[in-house]
Amino acid sequence: MYHHIKKLMYAVSVGTPDARFGNMLLEQFGGANGELAAAMQYSIQGLNCADLKLKDLLMDIGTEELSHLEIVGTLARMHLEPMKKKRDPAEVDPLIAIAGGCGAALCNSVGEPWTAKYIAITGELDVDLRSNIAAEARAKIVYERLIGFCDDPGTKDALQFLMTREITHMKAFAAALESLGNNPFSIGKIPPTAGLVDEYFNDSTGIGDEGESDAIGPWNDGGSWKMVSSSAAPKVDNV
């Protein structure tokens, strides 16, 4: 059951509206990494979750994302307000100005409509929690970039709050993933093929002026790793 309280989760104020920035904000309203996508992803995962403790986590955060959507939508509406009165701001996004009423809309910053294709749900808790951690990380970066493009102190303050909550959610999802007690690479029920799973295919090669030197790191060296040369690599005669 949902209940709307007529109060923003975090109060917002806009000193100087900027229609161009309002258009940018739509990326976090109806974009691939936005709050609507997050709210739907976590809520549907929660509805499908048989583990009551993790269902509670998913529904809590999914509901908070709806509150974030309200904050972003309010900020966008306030910044898009000049579109209602002058043509120059309206030309920033004619679709929003003419068809959208100069307010928040279910689209991203270039007018593409929101789609359920943005949502990642597999029904496997460990896989979905990893998707959620990645989703929060992407949203954090979007907020960081929005803050960098913003000159209005009140707007930046609200965006800082939203950006911080992305990290909070990452921490919660990471703790939930750890609580499952699974081996990090034990995904699903069918085990990987022994031996093959530890082979690193060196498929990006170059010689001299034809490319860069191969890199060695913990992703292909040490432990159980075995480096396998690419069968497509050019053969070099020993001189």
C-alpha positions in Angstrom: 0.0 0.0 0.0 1.3 3.4 -0.9 0.5 6.7 0.8 1.6 10.1 -0.5 2.6 12.7 2.0 2.4 16.3 0.7 6.0 17.0 1.6 9.2 16.5 -0.3 11.7 14.1 1.2 14.2 16.9 0.8 13.2 20.5 0.4 14.3 22.2 -2.8 14.7 25.8 -3.8 15.8 27.3 -7.1 17.2 30.8 -7.1 17.6 31.3 -10.9 15.7 29.0 -13.2 17.6 27.6 -16.1 15.6 25.9 -18.8 18.6 24.2 -20.3 19.5 22.7 -17.0 15.9 21.7 -16.4 16.2 19.7 -19.7 19.3 18.0 -18.3 17.5 17.1 -15.1 15.0 15.1 -17.2 17.8 12.5 -17.6 17.3 11.6 -13.9 13.5 11.7 -14.2 12.8 9.5 -17.2 16.3 8.3 -18.3 17.9 4.9 -18.3 19.7 5.7 -15.0 17.0 7.8 -13.5 14.8 7.5 -10.4 11.7 6.1 -12.2 13.8 3.2 -13.6 15.3 2.5 -10.1 11.9 2.7 -8.4 10.4 0.2 -10.8 13.4 -2.1 -10.8 13.6 -2.5 -7.0 9.9 -2.6 -6.4 9.2 -5.3 -9.0 12.2 -7.3 -7.6 10.6 -6.8 -4.2 7.2 -8.1 -5.3 8.9 -11.2 -6.7 11.1 -11.8 -3.7 10.3 -14.8 -1.5 12.9 -13.8 1.2 10.9 -11.5 3.4 14.0 -9.7 4.8 15.3 -8.9 1.3 11.9 -8.0 0.1 11.7 -5.4 2.8 15.0 -4.0 1.7 13.9 -3.8 -1.9 10.5 -2.3 -1.2 12.1 0.3 1.2 14.6 1.5 -1.3 12.2 1.2 -4.2 9.7 3.5 -2.3 12.5 5.9 -1.5 13.3 6.2 -5.2 9.8 7.4 -5.8 10.5 10.1 -3.3 13.6 11.0 -5.2 11.6 11.1 -8.4 9.4 13.6 -6.8 12.4 15.8 -5.9 13.9 15.6 -9.4 10.5 16.3 -11.0 10.0 19.3 -8.7 13.5 20.7 -9.6 12.9 20.1 -13.3 9.5 21.9 -13.2 11.0 24.9 -11.4 13.9 25.2 -13.9 11.6 24.7 -16.9 9.2 27.5 -15.7 10.7 30.1 -18.0 9.5 28.1 -21.0 6.0 29.2 -20.2 6.7 32.8 -20.8 9.4 33.3 -23.3 10.2 31.7 -26.7 14.0 31.5 -26.3 13.8 29.1 -23.3 11.0 27.2 -25.0 13.3 26.5 -27.9 15.6 24.5 -25.6 13.0 21.7 -25.8 10.0 22.4 -28.0 8.5 19.0 -27.2 8.4 19.8 -23.4 7.3 23.4 -24.0 4.5 22.7 -26.4 3.3 19.2 -25.7 4.5 18.7 -22.2 3.3 21.9 -20.5 6.8 23.0 -19.5 7.1 20.4 -16.7 8.5 17.0 -15.9 7.8 14.3 -18.5 8.5 10.6 -18.8 11.4 11.1 -21.1 15.1 11.6 -20.9 17.1 14.8 -21.7 16.8 14.3 -25.5 13.1 13.5 -25.5 13.2 9.7 -25.7 10.3 8.2 -23.8 10.9 6.1 -20.7 10.7 2.4 -21.3 10.6 -0.8 -19.2 13.7 -1.9 -21.2 15.7 0.2 -18.7 14.8 -2.3 -16.0 17.1 -5.3 -15.2 15.3 -8.2 -13.4 16.4 -11.8 -13.5 14.6 -13.3 -10.5 18.0 -14.4 -9.1 18.6 -12.4 -6.0 22.4 -12.3 -6.2 22.3 -11.3 -9.8 19.7 -8.6 -9.3 21.5 -7.2 -6.3 24.6 -6.8 -8.5 22.5 -5.0 -11.1 21.2 -2.7 -8.4 24.7 -1.9 -7.2 25.7 -1.0 -10.7 22.5 1.0 -11.2 23.2 3.1 -8.1 26.8 3.7 -9.3 25.7 4.9 -12.7 23.1 7.2 -11.1 25.8 8.6 -8.8 27.9 9.6 -11.7 25.0 11.2 -13.5 24.2 13.3 -10.4 27.9 14.2 -10.1 27.9 15.5 -13.7 24.7 17.4 -13.1 26.3 19.1 -10.1 29.2 20.1 -12.3 27.0 21.7 -14.8 24.8 23.6 -12.2 25.4 27.1 -10.9 22.3 27.4 -8.7 23.2 26.8 -5.0 19.8 25.5 -4.0 19.7 23.0 -6.8 23.2 21.8 -6.1 22.3 21.2 -2.5 19.4 19.0 -3.5 21.5 17.1 -6.0 24.2 16.5 -3.4 21.5 14.9 -1.2 20.3 12.7 -4.0 23.9 11.7 -5.0 24.7 10.8 -1.5 21.7 8.5 -1.2 23.0 6.6 -4.2 26.0 5.6 -2.2 23.8 4.7 0.8 21.8 2.3 -1.4 25.0 0.8 -2.9 26.2 0.0 0.7 22.8 -1.6 1.6 22.7 -3.7 -1.6 26.3 -4.8 -1.1 25.6 -5.8 2.5 22.5 -7.7 1.3 24.6 -9.5 -1.3 27.2 -10.5 1.2 24.5 -11.7 3.6 23.5 -14.4 1.1 26.8 -16.1 1.9 27.4 -17.3 -1.7 30.7 -17.6 -3.4 31.0 -14.4 -5.5 31.3 -16.5 -8.7 28.7 -19.1 -7.9 26.0 -17.8 -10.1 22.9 -19.9 -10.6 22.9 -23.7 -10.2 25.0 -25.2 -13.0 28.8 -25.0 -12.3 31.2 -23.7 -15.0 33.5 -26.0 -16.9 36.5 -26.8 -14.8 39.8 -25.5 -16.3 38.1 -23.4 -18.9 36.7 -21.0 -16.3 40.3 -20.1 -15.3 41.6 -19.5 -18.9 42.3 -15.9 -19.9 42.2 -15.5 -23.7 44.8 -13.0 -24.8 42.7 -11.8 -27.7 44.0 -8.2 -27.9 47.5 -8.4 -29.2 50.0 -6.2 -31.1 53.6 -6.3 -32.2 55.8 -3.3 -32.4 54.2 -0.5 -34.4 51.1 -2.6 -34.9 49.8 -2.3 -31.3 50.5 -1.9 -27.6 52.2 -4.4 -25.3 50.0 -7.0 -23.5 49.1 -6.0 -20.0 49.6 -8.3 -17.0 47.5 -7.9 -13.9 45.5 -9.8 -11.3 42.8 -10.4 -13.9 45.0 -12.7 -15.9 48.1 -13.6 -13.8 48.6 -15.4 -10.5 46.4 -17.8 -8.6 44.5 -20.2 -10.9 44.8 -18.1 -14.0 46.2 -19.5 -17.2 47.1 -17.2 -20.1 46.0 -18.6 -23.5 47.4 -17.1 -26.7 44.9 -16.0 -29.3 44.7 -18.4 -32.2 44.2 -15.4 -34.5 47.4 -13.7 -33.4 50.0 -13.2 -36.2 52.9 -15.6 -36.1 56.4 -14.1 -35.8 59.5 -15.9 -36.9 62.3 -16.0 -34.4 65.4 -14.2 -35.8 
